[in-house]
Amino acid sequence: MGIYRVFAGADGESHIEEIDLDKNADLCSFLNVAEVRIHQFSELRSMDFHPLTERRLIIHLRGEV
């Protein structure tokens, strides 16, 4: 299992980095959340990265990235 951070850098580009869970044990704890949404897509989708107005946690339960 891995946790990855996707973020916009100072260069305006999207970047991805794997989070080291041994150094970030707090990421393995439970969080209080205000809203949860589950989406199921019937076909493979391709979308360009784009900035969002809020932070999101995206979990792929099955499939490919």
C-alpha positions in Angstrom: 0.0 0.0 0.0 1.2 3.5 -0.7 0.0 7.0 -0.1 0.9 9.6 -2.7 0.6 13.4 -2.6 -0.4 15.2 -5.8 0.2 18.9 -5.6 0.8 22.0 -7.7 4.4 23.2 -7.4 5.7 26.8 -7.5 6.4 26.2 -11.2 2.7 25.8 -11.8 3.0 22.1 -12.8 1.5 19.1 -11.1 3.8 16.9 -9.1 3.4 13.5 -7.3 5.5 12.1 -4.4 5.2 9.0 -2.3 4.7 9.6 1.4 7.0 7.6 3.7 4.6 6.2 6.3 7.5 5.3 8.7 8.3 9.0 9.0 4.6 10.1 9.0 2.8 7.7 11.4 0.1 10.4 12.0 -1.2 9.7 8.5 -2.2 6.2 9.6 -4.6 7.5 12.3 -8.3 8.1 11.8 -9.6 11.6 10.8 -12.9 13.4 11.3 -14.4 14.2 7.9 -17.3 16.5 6.9 -18.2 14.7 3.7 -17.6 11.5 1.8 -18.4 10.8 -1.8 -18.0 7.5 -3.7 -18.0 7.5 -7.5 -18.0 4.5 -9.8 -17.1 5.0 -13.4 -18.1 2.4 -16.0 -15.2 3.2 -18.4 -11.6 4.3 -18.2 -11.5 8.1 -17.9 -8.6 10.4 -18.8 -8.5 13.9 -17.3 -5.8 16.5 -17.3 -4.6 17.7 -13.9 -6.1 21.0 -12.8 -6.1 23.1 -9.7 -9.0 22.6 -7.3 -10.5 25.1 -4.8 -10.4 22.6 -2.0 -8.2 19.7 -0.8 -9.3 16.2 -1.8 -8.3 12.7 -0.8 -8.7 10.3 -3.7 -8.6 6.5 -3.1 -8.6 4.1 -6.0 -10.3 0.9 -4.7 -9.8 -1.0 -7.9 -8.3 -0.1 -11.3 -5.3 1.7 -12.7 -3.8 5.1 -12.4 
